[in-house]
């Protein structure tokens, strides 16, 4: 019996998996050319599975001694290269015993190798004594920082001219980022900004997401093994929600077949994929949680904050844009080239994470927006929000780390309290759109909300907002209520409690909506 995998490298005996080597063609050619190269991609895309599988294949074929080894243990000693080298070499000895025949593994270490040259010495001896050309894949390179990182890169560069007789025939560095973006300053606040400590690399390769056909292939493996079918609509929707991100693709299927539809005689439908999405979003498993942690980093915030508000990010360094792309938080739209959140699941997770602190600080909210039969009454919800905003808006705004979009975050935190009573909140936003669209569905009632910010030096955004709200409501359920919420962030305005008000307005298409000034 095999399973969908969401933790660690895939194993063909217990996991459904695609051929990892086919996902990044050209690796063997680089190895045959004695190349030193970089493979980088976001976490849990399949890098380790790919390189582990390739190493096993190369060794089994008999031409090379190939092995995947980790540098991660050295991260505990980023300011102490001496201890980092000892930890790394110890881990390599263990890894060699697990993956290579004794005759091909790392030989006994030289006792008196000088500090700062121990990796160089060990790899030289290994290449000289190994009966086959040595191919190394060094994983988790970007776990290293500062002095230890520079030392490792320089030792690899120093041994490079001696290959293949006295240094590995081919070598790859595996991590989330390319060489120029490895961390060098304490706390990771700066980068190399250059590939010079590893300027021996021939190529930098990126492992991409699954295609829709690959998602279908993966899900068909489950069907072949159990008889449980994923409908074509379910497969297509899983791809749309994830943009093919491998962890998400596996996680959606895992929730469906192990939690929601355990009877293999029942078909997995689009609705099941939809339900699985919300399980993942609300549970925030390790992958989503670790990804969200990146939002605390300034260069991530500098891109994500304006994106959430629909604004342009300004003049950000190319390195910062590339960094957020490498993390997998955003992608370039394949049709327009514009940066956008990487997939709809992340699009829901990011604002939820940012509003988590505000949610914890919210006072108890009574569901006064429901009628006697538990139905949402939009007018009552609006009245409740206005009262809440007048009383609590000012202090909550001061406590939001993403101060540029603090009003958005507070409103989202409030709506998520409403959602917890049985509704569903979804969001749409994009760089340069000048807005965020929020949809609240509660039972059979839908409220479409357009969020705008009136910034210093700009004109009143009401007219533009009404046009945008008109277009948004046209895509929602018939009869959906519409709110245009304008947050006034100009200097010199009266306190929030005094300036918060609501009134009726009409969109260019003749829809009656509510404008909220806050």
DAQUIFEN-V749963 format. One record per backbone hydrogen bond with DSSP energy under -0.5 kcal/mol. CO is the residue of the C=O (numbers start at 1). NH is the residue of the N-H. E is the energy in kcal/mol with one decimal. If there is no record, write none. Layout:
CO/NH/E
CO/NH/E
This chain:
3/16/-2.4
11/14/-1.3
11/15/-2.4
14/3/-2.1
18/20/-0.7
19/23/-0.5
20/23/-1.2
21/24/-1.1
22/25/-0.5
24/27/-0.9
26/30/-1.8
27/31/-2.3
28/32/-2.8
29/33/-1.4
30/35/-2.4
31/34/-1.9
35/171/-1.3
36/202/-3.5
37/173/-2.1
38/205/-3.3
39/175/-1.9
40/207/-0.8
42/45/-0.8
44/247/-0.9
46/50/-2.4
47/51/-2.6
48/52/-2.6
49/53/-2.3
50/54/-2.5
51/55/-2.3
52/56/-2.0
53/57/-2.3
54/58/-2.8
55/59/-2.2
56/60/-2.3
57/61/-1.9
58/62/-0.6
58/63/-0.6
58/64/-1.0
59/62/-1.1
63/133/-0.7
64/66/-0.7
65/135/-2.7
67/69/-0.6
67/137/-2.2
69/139/-3.3
71/74/-1.7
72/75/-2.1
73/76/-1.0
74/77/-2.0
75/78/-0.9
77/80/-1.7
78/148/-1.8
80/84/-2.2
81/85/-2.8
82/86/-1.7
83/87/-2.3
84/88/-2.8
85/89/-2.7
86/90/-2.0
87/91/-2.2
88/92/-2.3
89/93/-2.0
90/94/-1.6
91/95/-2.5
92/96/-2.6
93/97/-1.8
94/98/-1.4
95/99/-1.9
96/100/-2.6
101/104/-2.0
101/105/-0.8
102/105/-0.8
110/113/-1.1
114/117/-2.0
117/121/-2.9
118/122/-2.6
119/123/-2.8
120/124/-2.0
121/125/-2.3
122/126/-2.4
123/127/-2.5
124/128/-2.0
125/129/-1.8
126/130/-2.0
133/65/-2.6
134/169/-1.6
134/170/-1.4
135/67/-1.7
136/138/-0.5
136/172/-2.3
137/69/-2.7
137/139/-0.8
138/174/-3.0
139/71/-2.3
140/143/-1.6
141/144/-1.5
145/148/-0.7
145/149/-1.8
146/150/-2.2
147/151/-2.5
148/152/-2.4
149/153/-2.5
150/154/-2.4
151/155/-2.1
152/156/-2.0
153/157/-2.1
154/158/-2.4
155/159/-1.7
156/160/-1.1
157/161/-0.6
159/162/-1.6
160/163/-1.8
162/166/-2.5
167/164/-0.6
170/136/-2.2
171/37/-2.2
172/138/-3.2
173/39/-2.6
174/141/-2.1
175/41/-1.5
178/181/-1.8
179/182/-2.0
180/193/-3.2
182/192/-1.5
185/188/-2.9
186/189/-0.6
190/184/-1.3
190/185/-0.6
195/198/-2.0
196/199/-1.4
198/201/-1.5
200/36/-0.5
203/38/-2.3
205/40/-2.8
206/208/-0.6
211/215/-2.1
212/216/-2.2
213/217/-2.3
214/218/-2.5
215/219/-2.5
216/220/-2.2
217/221/-1.1
218/221/-0.6
218/222/-0.8
219/223/-1.6
220/224/-3.0
221/225/-1.9
222/226/-2.6
222/227/-0.5
222/228/-0.5
223/227/-2.5
229/231/-0.6
229/268/-3.3
231/235/-2.2
232/236/-2.6
233/237/-2.2
234/238/-2.4
235/239/-2.1
236/240/-2.4
237/241/-2.7
238/242/-1.5
239/243/-2.5
239/244/-0.5
240/344/-0.6
241/345/-1.6
242/245/-1.8
244/210/-2.8
245/249/-2.6
246/250/-2.3
247/251/-2.9
248/252/-2.8
249/253/-1.5
250/254/-2.7
251/255/-2.4
252/256/-2.1
253/257/-2.7
254/258/-2.1
255/259/-1.9
255/260/-2.1
256/261/-3.4
262/264/-0.8
263/266/-2.2
267/269/-0.6
268/231/-2.5
269/273/-1.8
270/274/-2.4
271/275/-2.4
272/276/-2.5
273/277/-2.1
274/278/-1.5
275/279/-1.6
276/280/-2.2
277/281/-2.5
278/282/-2.4
279/283/-2.0
280/284/-2.5
285/289/-2.6
286/290/-2.9
287/291/-2.0
288/292/-2.2
289/293/-1.4
290/294/-0.6
291/294/-1.2
292/295/-1.9
293/296/-1.7
294/297/-1.9
297/300/-0.9
297/301/-2.7
298/302/-2.5
300/303/-1.1
300/304/-2.9
301/305/-2.5
303/307/-1.3
304/308/-2.6
305/309/-1.5
306/310/-0.8
306/311/-2.7
307/310/-0.7
310/434/-4.8
311/432/-0.5
314/316/-1.8
317/320/-0.6
317/321/-1.8
318/322/-2.8
319/323/-2.3
320/324/-2.1
321/325/-2.1
322/326/-2.9
323/327/-1.8
324/328/-0.6
324/329/-1.3
324/330/-0.9
325/328/-1.2
329/342/-2.5
331/333/-0.6
331/340/-2.4
333/337/-3.0
338/333/-3.1
339/431/-0.7
340/331/-2.6
343/347/-2.1
344/348/-1.2
345/348/-0.7
345/349/-2.1
346/350/-2.7
347/351/-0.6
348/352/-1.2
349/353/-2.5
350/354/-2.2
351/355/-1.9
353/356/-1.2
355/359/-2.6
356/360/-2.0
357/361/-1.1
358/362/-0.9
359/362/-0.8
364/366/-0.6
366/368/-2.8
367/370/-1.5
369/377/-3.0
371/374/-2.1
375/371/-2.5
376/378/-0.6
377/380/-0.7
377/381/-2.2
378/382/-2.6
379/383/-2.1
380/384/-2.4
381/385/-2.6
382/386/-2.6
383/387/-2.0
384/388/-2.3
385/389/-3.2
386/390/-2.4
387/391/-1.6
388/392/-3.2
389/393/-2.0
392/396/-2.0
393/397/-2.4
394/398/-1.4
395/399/-0.7
396/399/-0.8
397/400/-1.3
401/403/-2.0
402/405/-1.6
403/406/-1.2
405/409/-2.1
406/410/-2.3
407/411/-2.4
408/412/-2.6
409/413/-2.3
410/414/-2.1
411/415/-2.5
412/416/-2.1
413/417/-1.2
414/418/-1.5
415/419/-2.8
416/420/-1.9
418/421/-1.4
418/423/-0.5
419/422/-2.5
419/423/-1.5
422/443/-0.5
424/441/-2.8
426/439/-2.9
428/437/-2.9
430/433/-1.8
435/430/-0.6
436/451/-2.8
437/428/-2.6
438/449/-3.5
439/426/-2.3
439/441/-0.5
440/447/-2.7
441/424/-2.3
442/445/-2.1
445/442/-2.8
446/481/-2.4
447/440/-2.7
447/449/-0.5
448/483/-2.5
449/438/-2.9
449/451/-0.5
450/452/-0.5
450/485/-3.0
451/436/-1.3
452/487/-2.8
453/455/-0.9
454/489/-2.2
455/458/-1.9
461/465/-2.7
462/466/-2.6
463/467/-1.7
464/468/-2.4
465/469/-2.8
466/470/-2.0
467/471/-1.8
468/472/-2.2
469/473/-2.9
470/474/-1.5
471/475/-0.6
472/475/-1.3
473/476/-1.6
477/480/-1.8
481/448/-3.2
482/514/-2.5
483/450/-2.9
483/485/-0.6
484/486/-0.6
484/516/-3.3
485/452/-2.7
485/487/-0.6
486/488/-0.6
486/518/-2.7
487/454/-2.9
487/489/-0.9
490/493/-0.8
495/498/-0.9
495/499/-1.9
496/500/-1.5
501/517/-2.8
503/515/-3.2
505/513/-2.9
507/510/-2.3
511/507/-2.5
511/513/-0.6
513/505/-2.5
514/484/-2.9
514/516/-0.5
515/503/-2.1
515/517/-0.5
516/486/-3.2
516/518/-0.6
517/501/-2.1
